[in-house]
Amino acid sequence: MTEFDLTIRGGTLANDKETFRADIGIIGDKIAAVGPGLAPGRRNIDAAGHYVLPGGIDTHCHVEQLSGMGRMTADDWYSASVSAAFGGTTTIVPFAAQHRGKSLKKVAADYAALAAEKSVIDYSYHVILTETDDVTLREDLPALIRSGITSFKVYMTYDALKLDDYQMLEVLAVAAREKALCMVHAENTDVIRWISKRLLEQGYGAPKYHGTSHMHLAEGEATHRVIQLARLFEVPILIVHVSAREAVGAIQMARQAGLQVFGETCSHYLVLTAENMDLPGTEGAKYCCSPPLRDKAAQDALWKALKNGTLQVLSSDHAPYRYDETGKLPYGQATTFKDVANGMPSLEARLPILFSEGVSKGRLTLPEFVALSSANHARMYGMYPRKGVLAAGADADVTIWNPVKKVTLATDILHDRTGYTPFDGMEITGWPETVVSAGRVVVEGGRLHAEKGSGRFIARGVPEALATDREISTEAYFFRALADAKRTK
């Protein structure tokens, strides 16, 4: 008879397609068996009355990263991974950010070293591309993709990061050839620049005007434009942190036309609105992110898009900048919306918010929650079925949820280092009480049981959207051939 190192017994399990009653038997770092009445293990956890779900995967968070404005995030790999674990997340995939003039190869190597030294849970990373020179696109990026970094992010806004349309085509050609997923921050930079200049000239510098400057049309136009650019090569793209109805509509139309366009939104867009930025003094800076918070109608559109499959993943976009001169307020009370570091801390709150607002309130089924929080991330980023599923042979990443536990979010119960939470006072129903990462019980009884640097690097495979050869048009084949011809000259 097989002896398990750990069994989780008597719970209600869910994957992204079904809910069922079973036990889980774990040996080492793998799930060895899933089924009813498994033999006891050397250690047993009673999950009766609880949900037993795949560990969460957060594929969009900013950790120990210098922003385009030169601000360092409050969280390093240790504090971020601890915060993630307490929130039910067992794998994180943040960004190694290339800044202008920097070697992508060195940026990635330095970032990987930081992660290996500090992370308490499994991890991978994407790269952020700002350079499109030959060394970056012909040597460094392909080498990283082949080593298991099979996704990268590009920006259509921010002066220090943005690519123009020509550069976008260059990187999309690499994505098509190397079978990598291109993640896009889609906002029209010139619309934002034009509005911002006029607002500041007329004295409208308060944080609430951040939302005015990053208006919904800027997001909608850029989303539509990059979809059309991707059609040149018929390469899959993911539009990240979708907030505007116009962007949702552009993605939905593209998918209805058969295009491989995917969408992500974030927990803060589901529960906060632009009104949160309209606070006295600079308090609204705590709620400035890009794209910005929208209105109730946009929230409704996002929930609908999560339900109907227009948007496939829910991430945190954790961007933890302190409410002081190191982050949100570089010029103190004189800081304008244009100078505020964009982003909010939400790594630990991501899954509890989605569970409470989604499952507990009847907006989502349990399998839909699993899809949005874990399984779809694993599929999209080349980690399935190693991760994102409770099945024999998968990594033993398991989160045990108390579905009726009520928690009021507050800074002092969370584990990031930002110093505030934008969700302060929000009551949550449903909480991850026990978290197992790679067979180790890393969170139990409100305490951490994992050492710094004990997380593992996950080399990712080809994203599911690129894993099988799709028939492409003669036109797309021709333009892919043109890109390859340039590469070999």
Steps between C-alpha positions, in 0.01 A plus 500: 500500500629845406600713797428868454705772662186710533131442444228763482178328590126558488490827307309618194745521210472708184690525175406732218236264360352318802435489873525167684563333836837326536819470699843607376813293564836677468846346473791740495413801285237323287138398529515120495127423510159668499201292599261394777616310805876531454719338763620730777833671451784569737323829552128558445302822462126489562336722234137418583277799437774667293578546131823345376622685192811525282747754633454842350727624221562874461653576163501879528675654800789741540759377749836657588471703180616850414219684320536712188484803730796370701301388807573167669208286613453456874503120475801286421476136399478386861222729623304464176516121502399488865207731431398288202509181707277642772251595227479146360744548212771235454668624180583856395627626165621864527716703262870541430488854363741609231556876510636700207855405410513193727590147394195274513723202570656665806168639625350151494801336666509756781128464561514121504774516765286719726206260469710191574637662814169618646176345372313265736270365225549387141561768242581592146524841338424687181725762345399856420641615166595862435774444241455354151864490390644195326669357811176516699270360232728258316708366788393577856121468472502175298752348742281591799189359333678173430614484864140509626417872516224466241326834541593866489329834556503819295352844561316736268534788749749646754788687337766283666342172389279542194546345158364658184302299246806411293679366806185314599504317167863407558424334834180335375705340223732351764200374699363326190832340411606394850151406628486745789205692640510877462332689786395856417434805716258668261444874541537773237797700625429813295142528623628477858779753433264751333239489777761506778669808361174695483389390846827607663509830313161588648586392853326163508774297667315310774517117497142470376606648165721198437183321391404788271838496328497123447150508361321186388530589130880488526478142623239399246688646202834345594339160561338509156825615336726233644244232408527616140880500516498142631286397203796566271662181632187338650681469832320470837513801733380567853361843591590547867313686777189573293282763669291675234184383326648602165796266553268215602298561184809495277617170650154347471468597134845361423420168667167476320695542176717202594811695599723376784459805718486454875422734787588547865347719766590562863329484836503876563300572186224273629447672835636856480394795281632838392324653801774352719748746344282799593631546854636804689859606434712224352315206662359405162854416385465168683245401234690614189580216263521466123263443338303681768198398700181552301128515589232254607400432139858394422499270804183333378655451156809340655299255709300405191822454299647274769184292497467464123868434426591829332755543781682184604719592799475708818834636620605744771726740307656541845702823478585589860618860530504660843294806574810718546781665306642161391184412309168676474607848616844595360418871551296466815166679498606683180501172306267507197325201343775492236769437762320232704644149475226296333386183668348348811585213737263209445699175483362350821146637458456382138349157562300583813334787310424280199364224725291735713362714218480215251424165667344621826271746321399257226670673208736207438489125547783326682646359174487848345692633801764230451528583130545874558734467797719206399420262213477758222825662616671161482361432154577843363857512627623148429467341847200267452448222610795529736312781671141623516335163560439247777601176326753222541837612368440872548704707740354480852382862507179502702303765685237411761226764521258565785202618291317672786786664688459877514805727497517879490793612287744734673867586470597324820371159393672501158863411439628737231719799588302779338361647820140529384234302319250652254249242626508619861175413681369265229328195648593172334304174517723201433868471590796270418595348836757238398735525203715218361775586250691216329390262777607730785245651736617861470209678674299350784337645808581852388874430503767462231684166482741558211859614476630785289624364168306172526286572193591342166549652157243367253626483143187548293405324181332635190179689589191296420387745229826432315549134588328365190557628150201694376432545135582860415412707196727530200541868586615428858734227374654749258563762770645239737734396218604862450584528869705179490686619189603816683622291794728283287663775293 
